[in-house]
Amino acid sequence: MKTNLIAAALGLSVAAGSAQAQDVLEMTSAFGKNLPILGTAATDFVEKLNSISTEVEFEHFDPGKLVPTLEALDAVSNGSVDAAFTTSGYWQGKITSASLFAAVPFGPEAGEFLGWILYDDGKELWQRMYDEAGYDVHVTPCGVIAPETSGWFKNEINGVEDLQGLNMRFFGLGAEVMQKIGVSTSLLGASDIFPALERGAIDATEFSMPRIDARLGFHKIAKFNYFPGWHQPSTLFELLINKDAWEGLDEKAQAQIEVACLANITTNLAEGEATNFAAMVENTEKNGVQIRQWSPELLDLFESTWNEVAADLAKEDPFFAEVWTDLAEYRAGYKVWNDNIYLPRPRN
């Protein structure tokens, strides 16, 4: 019995030593855990990683608990926060090419985007972007969603004249397009959007998918919900880890983080695909929302304006030009596959 007690005590001692040796990284999220799809992507990643790793553990914090959402990149880079689950589109004001690794207007959908990131040059360029901009972070792709809605409006939009002069919350490169056609845009975090709509500080907003937008209550104020999400045909999410913290992890811990993120990409995409239609049905049948499709004329205007914006940004920023050219070359090759392998989409 004494021998067994000694063995048990030694076992507990070893286990305690292992627990003490485990790296614990504090991770801020750009999205509150109460948000479906976006918020659960961050919490699901932490659960996945913590369930398979004995080398590293993540502790999840909602936006603002450690740092505000739009300060996460700087905080991770300077080491005041270990990690962040976010999207690079939030850094559009800091790095011109940032949104090319988040969401591209009239750009790739989820499968095509992941192909470029994981099997072409995307991931290498993504890391180079941060390195050359002077940020001490390691980036890992860690989530993706299908298209978002194109916006919530208080009034019906029948032409470009109905957009001009509006104040609208808008994200990433799509905001550059809207500004060029006369919309005044601002980037607000999720919790700030409804109050801004309610008090009239903004006239319209886009944020995410129908199920996510439903949780934020936009339908209570803006009854016209527009599709398709031309500005975000898919959206990538990133896990940023302070570079010193990343390099301090052993190879097994790094591999476990990458595996957990790859698994997270799968469940993140699937949750969005499986759960949004119910929110759309509830919006129309119970909330008085009118689903609208952009006219072909307005879609053409958005696309031609985007092409002008992209050309201007490529002239201004050599790295943007390099990434844009690389993505365009990949998409030209992908088009051969896409145009031949998939069934044609039915016209309504």
N, C-alpha and C positions, 0 to 999 in steps of 0.2 A: 504494500500500500504506500509506504514511504517513497519507494522508488517511483511509483506511478505519480505521486504528488510532485516529486522533484522534476520528473519529465514534463508534467503538465505546466509547472512553473516556468521551466526553461522554454517551453513552447510559447507561452504567453509573452515571455521576455523577447523572444525572437520576433513574434508578431508585432509587439509594441515598437521594437526597433525598426521594423519594416515600415510601419505606419509613420514613424517620425521621419524616415528617410524619404517618404513620398513628397514630390513637389506639389504644392497647392497653388493654383493660379486663379486670381480673381478676374472674372470676366464681366465686363459691362455689355449690355445688349442695347441695340438701337430700338428694340421693340419690346413693349411690356408683355409680361407672360400671360396677361389676360387676353391678348390678341390671338385669335386662331391663325394658323398657317405661318404668319410672321413670328409671333411670340413663341409659339410652340416649336418652331425650328430651332431657336436658341436653347430652350429647355430640353428638347429632345436630344440635341447634340450632347449636352452636359450629361444627361442620363446614359446615353450610349457609351460615351468615353469613360465615365466613372464606373460603368459596369464591366468593362473589359480590361481596365488598366490598374496595375498595382504600382506603377511608376509615377503617374501624374494624375491629379484630380483637379477639376474645375469647379469653381463656386460662382453661380449665376447671380447677377445683380441687374435689376430693372433700370431703364433710362433715368438718369438724374441721381441715382443712389450713390454712384461713385463720381461720375462726370456727366454733363449734358451730352445728348446724342451727338451734336455737331462738333464736340470737342474730343471725341473718342480717339481719333487718329493721332492727334498731338499727345494725348495722355498716354497712349500705348507707346508711342515713339520715345517719349522722355522717361518712361518707366514708372510714372505715377500710377498707372494701371497695367496689369500684366497682359490683358487680352481684351478683344472686343469682337462681338458678333454683330456685323453691320453690312452695309453695302457701299461700294466705292463711289456710287453716285452722290453721296453726301459730301464728297470732297471736290465737287465740280468747281467750287470757287477757289480752291487751293491748287488743283492740278488739272490742267485743261483736258487731259486724256482720261481722267478718272472714270467718267461715265461709260467709256467704251468697254469697261469691264463690269458694268452693272446692267445697263439697258440701252439699246441702240434704236432710235426711231426707225421704223420700217426695216429693222434689222433681223437677226436670227431668232427663231423660236428656240425653245429649250434644248431639243436634241441637237440642232445645228450648233448652237452656242457652246454646249458642252464638248462637242467634237473639236471645235477650235481651241477651247481651253485645255482639254486633257490630252488631245492627240495631235495638235498642231502647235503653233507658237504662242497661244494665248497665255498660258500660265507663266511662261518665261518672261514675256513682255509685261505681264501684270506685276511680277516681282521687280523687274527692272524699273518700272514706273516709280515705285516707292524708293528704290535705291537711288535713282538719279535725281529725285526730288528732295533727297536728304532725309528721308524718314527711316528710322531704325526699327523696322517691323518686318516680320515674316508673314506672308499671306498664303492662305490655303483656301481654295474654293470649298464652300461648306453648305450651299443650299441653292435651289433654283425654283422659280415658280413660272407658270404659264402666263399668258397675257393678263393684264389688268383691265379694269374699265377705263374709259377715256375721260371721265369726269362727271361731276354732279353740278347741275346748273339750276338756278332758281327759275329761269325762264327758258323757253324753247329757243334753240339756235337754228335759224333758217338760212343764214348766210354769214359771210365774214364780218359784215357790218354789226351783227349781234355780238360778236366777240370783242370787237375793238372797244377799248376803254374799260373792259372788265378788270377787276382785281381778282387774281386767282392763285391759289396754292398750286405749285407745279414743281415737278422733280426733274433734275438732271438735264440731259440734252434736249428733251422735249420742251423744257422751259425756254431754251434759246429760240426754238421755233415759235412758240406762242408770243414771245416778246417781239419778234420780228414782224408778226402780223398785227401787233397793236394791243396785246394783252399785257397788263402789268402783273408780273409774277413774283411770288415770294416762296421760300422753302420753310415750311413749318413742320415741327415734330407732330406725331400722331395726336398727342393730348392737347395740342394747341389749336387744332383745326376747327373742331366743333364750336368752341367759344368765339373764334374769329368769324365763322359763318353766322353765328347767332347774333352777334352785335353789329354785323354789317361791315366788318373790317375787310372781308373778302366776299366776293359775289358768287364764287364757284370754287370747286376744289377737285383735284384727283388725289387719290392716295394709293389704293390697292385693289384687291379683288372684292367681289360683292359680299362675300361672307365677312371679310375683315371690315369693309366699310360699314356693314350693318351693325357691327359691334360698336362702331364709333358714332352711329346715329345720324349720318348725313341725310338719310331719307326723311328725317323729321323737318328739315328746312328746305332742302333742294330736291325737287320731285322729278327732275329730268336727268336720267342716267344714260350717258352716251357710250356707244361701242362702235367699232372695235378699239382696243388699246394700241393705237398706232405708235404711241410714244414708248411703250414698253411691251413688245411682243413676247419677251421673257425677261426675267430679272434674276441676276446672279447675286448671291450673298457670300461674304468673305469672313473668315476667321483671321483676325490680325493678332499676332503675338509679338511682344517686345523681342527684338532680335537677340539681345543678351539672354533673355529668359529661354528663347527657343534653342539657342546654341548650348545652353546649360543643361538641356534635356538629353538623355541618352538616345541612341538610335531607335530602341524599342519604343520608347515613349513617343517619339516623333512619328513613328509608323502607326502607332495606335491612334494618334490624333488624326492622321490622314485617312485611316480606315473609317473612323467614326464619322468624319466629314463626308466621305463618299457614301456611306450608308444614309447619312442625313439628307444628301441631295435626293436620294430615291424617295424617302418618306415625305420630304418637303413637297416635291413635285406631286406625288400621289395624293396627299391630303388636299391640295388645292384643286386637283382635277376631280376628286370625288365629292367635294362638299359645297361647291359654289352654286350649282344649279338650284339647290333648295332655297338659298338666300334670294336668288332672282325670282323664284316663284312666290316666295313670301312678300317680296317687295311689291310685286304687281298685284297680288291678290288681297293683301292685308294692309299695305302701307301706302297705297295710292301712287306708287312710283310708275312713271312712264318710261319704258325702255325705248331708246332711240338709236338709230344707226346714222352715222355721218353720211351725208350725201356724197356721191362720187366726186362732185366738184370740190367740196371741202377737203376730202381725202387727197385729191390731186394737189390742192394748195398746200396742205401740210407736208406732203412729200417733196414737192418742188422747193418749198422753203427750207426743209431739212437739208436738201442737197446743197443749197446755197450756204447754209450755216456750216455744214461739214467742210465745204471747200474753203470757207473763210478761216475756220479753225486750223485746217491743215496748213494754210499759208502762214498763220501766226505762230504755230508751235511745231517744231520739227519732230518731236516725239509723237504728237498726235498724228502727224502725217505718216510716220512710220507704222504706227499701229493700224491706222485707217487703211493704209495700202495693204498691209498683211491680211487684215480681216476681209477686205474686198477680194483679194486673190483667193483666199480660202473659200469664200462664198461663191465665186465663179466656178470653182471646181465642184463644190457641193451641189450647185444648180443642175449639173449633169445627172447626178444621182436623184435629186429631188424631183426633177421634171419627168423622170422616167419610171421611178419605182412606186410612187404613191398614186392612189386613185384621185382623179380630179375632184375638187370640192364642188358640191352641188350649189347651184345658184338659187337664192331664195326667190 
